[in-house]
Amino acid sequence: MAGPLAWHRFATLADASEALAEAVAIRLKDLLAGQGRALLAVPGGTTPAGFLAALGQHDLPWEQVTLLPTDERFVAADDAASNERMIRAQFAPLAEGRASFLSFHEHGSDIEAAAAVLCAKLAELPQIDLLVSGMGADGHIASLFPGAEAAFNAVPDSGIVVARPPGLPPRLSLSPARLLGAGWASLLVSGTAKEAVLKAAPERGQQPLPVDLLLGSARGLDVYWAKE
Ligand SMILES: O=C1O[C@H](COP(=O)(O)O)[C@@H](O)[C@H](O)[C@H]1O
């Protein structure tokens, strides 16, 4: 059964980003007080830049926090398309070397081999504590794209999915099981088109989109939505 779905609605992406950064910082503070470390997954793409910048301004013992991307494009680390490149540019504690980062880059030039290396690294880590996901207008989350369900629902789950979206560089994505295993999950999106994708979930029936995994998560979901 799906857990509680909470909508937090804002006029601007800047407002939504500030509010989400505050919510994540509060949760990080509690986690660090209780377990001394925390694992935070953050999205790539264009939407999270303000959120990452705002989160980095919070006064926290960042050396106890490890970040990882929800997904990565299989490109060079300094490529303009790299999610890690964007995250490092926006999130000050990383640029300053205060927080740790699990990179999806530099695991060789063969994507399947790189996925195997990452799976092994993930297997050594605890479950993700906090997940901030993004979503594309087509309903993809991380790099789990509509139509590729056979690849990302593989059994047994290895934690990493290799995605080959048509016309785009291949990607490495956290698997549905990894994403849904997070202790707390949130989704940061803006615009009425993405809002419509979310609102239409109950009508999708037998043809769900990847984002429906989050919407139906037993642990619930906090949606941070901005009108523009
Ligand atoms: O390709 C990706 O797309 C989604 C959404 O990106 P946005 O630019 O529309 O915000 C993102 O969440 C994912 O991490 C990224 O690799």
The ligand as a Gaussian input file, in Angstrom:
#p B3LYP/6-31G(d) Opt

LIG

0 1
 O       18.230000      13.355000     -17.219000
 C       17.840000      13.615000     -16.107000
 O       16.594000      14.112000     -15.972000
 C       15.928000      14.231000     -14.716000
 C       15.088000      15.500000     -14.790000
 O       15.950000      16.579000     -15.135000
 P       15.442000      18.083000     -15.253000
 O       16.514000      18.789000     -16.022000
 O       14.126000      18.056000     -15.992000
 O       15.304000      18.589000     -13.872000
 C       16.875000      14.224000     -13.541000
 O       16.169000      14.063000     -12.344000
 C       17.932000      13.145000     -13.712000
 O       18.775000      13.079000     -12.584000
 C       18.731000      13.496000     -14.940000
 O       19.835000      12.661000     -15.183000

